[in-house]
């Protein structure tokens, strides 16, 4: 034995053989064509969609890689595409960080102090 565990296989109803990547791609394309989905959208794009939705939902890299079947968490992150909601969330977190720093240092919330300069030096400047 090679040390790898045997995985359960889905059986293709038409052929009686286990699915493989070519069978899945062929069947998906056939169904997609019937549904009017353009050829530019490929089966692998579904993985990117899933990774994006997972990231948008707050999944961490381990959850994403487990769900998408990636061995490397970095690859799962690479598949996830940034969304407007993620950009907005990141911007809000950045602003919250600035506001917290401003409260702690007495500076302006929208304008962090320049490195090495105090707020007083900027106003006198």
N, C-alpha and C positions, 0 to 999 in steps of 0.2 A: 504494500500500500504506500501511497505517496505522502500520507500524513494529512491529506486534505479530506474533509468530510464530504460525503455525498449530499448534494442539494436536491431538493424535490424538483421535479421537472413538470412543467405544464405540457399537456399533450394536445397537439393540433388535431381538431376534430375532423378535418378533411383528410389528413395523411395518416393519422394514428401515430405519428412520430413526435418526439419532443420538439418544442419550439426552439429555434436558434435565432440569432440576430437577423439573419436574412429573411426568415419566415415572418418575424414580427414586423420588420420594415416593409416587406411586401404587402402583408395584410393591412397594416396601418395605411399605407399609401393608397391601396384599393378603397378602403373605407373613406379616407380623406377626399379622394377624387369624387366619390359618389356624393359626399357632403358639400362639395364645392370649395374645399380648402385648396388654395394655390400650391403648386409644386415647390414654391420657394420656402414653404413651411415644412420642415422635416421632422421626423420622429424625435430626433435628439433635442429639438427646440422645446419639447415638452419637459425635458429635464431642466432646462434653463428656467422655464416658467415655474416649475416646482421649487427650484432653489430660490428664485426671486420671491415667491410667495412665502416660503419658509423664513427668509431673512426679514421680510416686511412684517411677518408675524412675531418676530423676536427670537426665532430659533438660533441657538449657538452653532458654531462650526461643526461640532461633533454630531448634533442632531441633523444638521443639513447633510453631512457626508453619509451618515447612516441611511437617511431617507432616499438620497439620490444614488446610493450605491458606489460612491467614490471611496477609494482607499485612503486618499489624502484629503484632509480637511481644506487645504489651500485650494485644491481643484474645485471643491464644492463652492467655495466662496467666489471663485473665478466665474462660475456659471451664473451666479446671482447678479442680476442687473439692478443698478440703482433705480429707485422709484422716486417720484415726487414726494411721497409720504416719508421716505427715509431721509431725503434731503431736508425737508421741513423739520423732521424730528432732530436731525443733527444740528441744524441752525438754532433751534430752540434750546438744545443742550449747551451749545456754545454761548448763546446769549445769557443763559442762566449762570454759566461759569463766570462770565464777565461781571454779571450783577453781584454774584457772591464775592468776587475779588474786590469789587468796588466798595461793597459794604465793609469788608474787612480792612481796606486801606483808606477809605474815605474818598475815593476817586469817583469819576463819572461812570455810570453803568455802560454806556455805549462806547466809551473811549478808554481803553486800558492805558495805564501809564506806560511811557516809553521805558525800555530797559535802562537802568542806571540813572533815571531822572525822577524826581519827586513831582507830585501834582503842583506844588507851589512853584517850582522852577519853571514848569510849563506855562503857568498863568502869568508869571512875571516876564517871561521870555520874549 
